[in-house]
């Protein structure tokens, strides 16, 4: 099973990917986690990626693809994998296609998590973080016992700038512009299936299972 999950920030693809990767017994490969782990480990590629990350710059496609190549050549990925949030551009998709061809493999399905903008805003702007211990809460899904107060240490909760509505709207706009051509690219190859990313987690998971095993949209 070789599957990629795509979707905007806050779509819930990571939550589903972690559980389904365990269920399907394949590695869950999230590029963000992979970049941070490689940087922390000090590998040659990790040091190269860290240089971009420390400057606040996007890590170039070729660096990400080389890191993906290293990961997919590991023994546990031979029987399949679940890519979380990759590829994000047509250039990355083309690089992945070439990589998999070299490995004698192919991507079987691309699942897009379709979530409305109001719901994404609710999810992404609801986070509050303790100024003292950095514990994170969510006003809807994981609220503190006392408003604006950390359950763990009693510290003040605040909203990070990255979680403000203006910043979140900008992130979602960038993602939509960047990803729309990619979705068309996979749709043209009859590989793309969309699933509703709103509702109960278990219901969404059933939809993803059906999407992976069913017919592309």
C-alpha positions in Angstrom: 0.0 0.0 0.0 1.5 3.3 -1.2 -0.7 6.3 -0.4 -0.3 10.1 0.0 -2.6 12.2 2.2 -3.1 15.8 1.1 -5.0 18.6 2.7 -4.8 22.1 4.1 -3.4 22.9 7.6 -5.9 21.7 10.2 -7.6 19.2 7.9 -6.8 16.3 10.3 -4.7 14.3 7.9 -2.0 13.7 10.5 -4.5 12.3 13.0 -5.8 9.9 10.4 -2.4 9.0 9.0 -1.0 8.0 12.4 -3.8 5.6 13.1 -4.1 4.2 9.6 -0.4 3.6 9.2 -0.5 1.4 12.3 -3.6 -0.4 11.1 -2.0 -1.0 7.7 1.4 -1.7 9.2 3.3 0.8 7.0 5.5 3.7 8.0 3.9 7.1 8.5 6.1 9.6 6.7 5.4 13.2 7.6 7.8 15.6 6.0 7.7 18.2 8.8 8.6 15.5 11.4 11.3 14.1 9.1 12.9 17.5 8.6 13.0 18.2 12.3 14.4 14.7 13.1 17.1 14.9 10.4 18.1 18.3 11.6 18.3 17.1 15.2 20.3 14.0 14.2 22.8 16.2 12.3 22.8 14.1 9.1 24.3 15.8 6.1 20.9 16.4 4.6 19.6 17.4 8.0 22.3 20.0 8.3 21.5 21.3 4.9 17.7 21.5 5.6 18.4 23.1 9.0 20.3 25.9 7.3 17.1 26.9 5.4 14.8 26.3 8.4 17.0 28.5 10.7 16.6 31.3 8.2 12.9 30.9 8.0 13.2 29.9 4.4 11.3 27.1 2.6 13.4 23.9 2.3 13.9 23.5 -1.5 12.1 20.7 -3.3 15.3 18.8 -4.2 16.4 18.6 -0.5 13.0 17.3 0.5 12.9 14.8 -2.3 16.4 13.5 -1.3 15.2 13.1 2.2 12.1 11.2 1.1 14.4 9.1 -1.1 16.5 8.1 1.9 13.4 7.3 3.9 11.8 5.2 1.2 14.9 3.1 0.8 14.7 1.9 4.4 13.6 -1.7 4.8 10.3 -0.9 6.5 9.1 1.1 3.5 9.5 -1.7 1.0 6.0 -3.1 1.8 4.4 0.3 1.5 4.1 3.8 3.1 1.8 6.6 4.0 3.0 10.1 3.0 1.5 12.8 5.1 1.4 16.3 3.5 3.8 15.4 0.7 4.0 16.2 -2.2 2.8 19.9 -2.0 3.8 21.0 -5.5 3.8 19.5 -9.0 7.6 19.6 -8.9 7.6 17.5 -5.8 5.1 15.1 -7.3 7.2 14.7 -10.4 10.3 14.1 -8.2 8.4 11.5 -6.2 7.2 9.8 -9.4 10.8 9.5 -10.7 12.0 8.3 -7.3 9.4 5.6 -7.1 10.1 4.5 -10.7 13.7 4.1 -9.8 12.6 1.9 -6.8 10.3 -0.2 -9.1 7.3 1.2 -7.2 4.3 3.5 -7.9 1.9 5.6 -5.8 -1.4 3.9 -5.7 -3.8 6.5 -4.3 -3.8 10.2 -3.3 -6.4 11.1 -0.7 -7.4 14.8 -0.3 -9.1 15.9 3.0 -11.8 18.3 2.0 -12.7 20.7 4.9 -14.5 24.0 4.7 -12.7 27.2 5.5 -14.9 28.1 8.5 -14.1 24.7 10.1 -10.4 25.1 9.3 -10.4 28.6 10.9 -12.2 27.2 14.0 -9.6 24.4 14.4 -6.6 26.6 13.7 -7.5 29.7 15.6 -8.8 27.9 18.7 -5.3 26.9 20.1 -4.1 28.6 23.3 -0.7 28.0 24.8 0.6 28.5 28.3 3.2 31.3 28.6 5.0 29.4 31.4 5.1 25.7 30.5 4.0 25.8 26.8 1.1 23.3 27.3 -1.3 23.6 24.4 -5.1 23.7 24.8 -8.0 24.2 22.3 -11.0 26.3 23.1 -13.4 23.7 21.5 -11.7 20.3 21.5 -9.5 20.5 24.6 -10.4 23.6 26.7 -8.8 24.4 30.0 -10.8 23.8 33.2 -10.6 27.6 34.0 -10.8 30.0 31.1 -7.4 31.6 30.1 -5.6 29.5 32.8 -3.3 26.5 32.3 -4.5 23.3 34.0 -0.9 22.2 34.6 0.8 25.3 36.2 -1.8 28.0 36.4 0.0 30.2 33.9 -1.7 32.6 31.5 -2.9 31.2 28.2 -2.4 33.2 25.0 -2.9 32.9 21.3 0.3 32.6 19.2 0.7 35.0 16.2 0.7 32.0 13.9 -2.8 31.1 15.2 -4.4 34.5 14.6 -7.2 34.6 12.1 -5.3 36.9 9.7 -2.3 34.6 9.7 -4.4 31.5 9.3 -6.3 32.9 6.4 -3.1 33.8 4.7 -1.7 30.2 5.2 -4.9 28.7 3.8 -4.8 31.0 0.8 -1.2 30.1 0.1 -2.0 26.4 0.4 -5.0 26.6 -1.9 -3.0 28.5 -4.6 -0.1 26.1 -4.3 -2.1 22.9 -4.2 -4.9 23.4 -6.7 -2.7 22.6 -9.7 -1.3 19.5 -7.9 -4.8 18.2 -7.3 -5.6 18.6 -11.0 -2.3 16.9 -11.8 -3.3 13.8 -9.8 -6.9 13.9 -10.9 -5.7 13.8 -14.5 -3.9 10.5 -13.6 -7.0 9.0 -12.1 -5.3 8.8 -8.7 -7.1 11.4 -6.6 -10.0 10.7 -4.2 -11.5 13.4 -2.0 -12.9 12.6 1.5 -15.0 14.8 3.8 -12.7 15.9 6.6 -15.5 17.0 8.9 -17.4 15.0 11.4 -16.5 12.2 13.8 -12.9 10.9 13.6 -14.1 7.3 13.2 -16.5 8.2 10.4 -13.7 10.1 8.6 -11.5 7.1 9.0 -14.1 4.8 7.4 -14.3 7.3 4.5 -10.5 7.2 4.0 -10.5 3.4 4.1 -13.2 3.4 1.4 -11.3 6.0 -0.7 -8.0 3.9 -0.6 -9.8 0.7 -1.6 -12.3 2.2 -3.9 -12.5 4.1 -7.2 -10.8 7.5 -7.7 -13.0 10.6 -8.0 
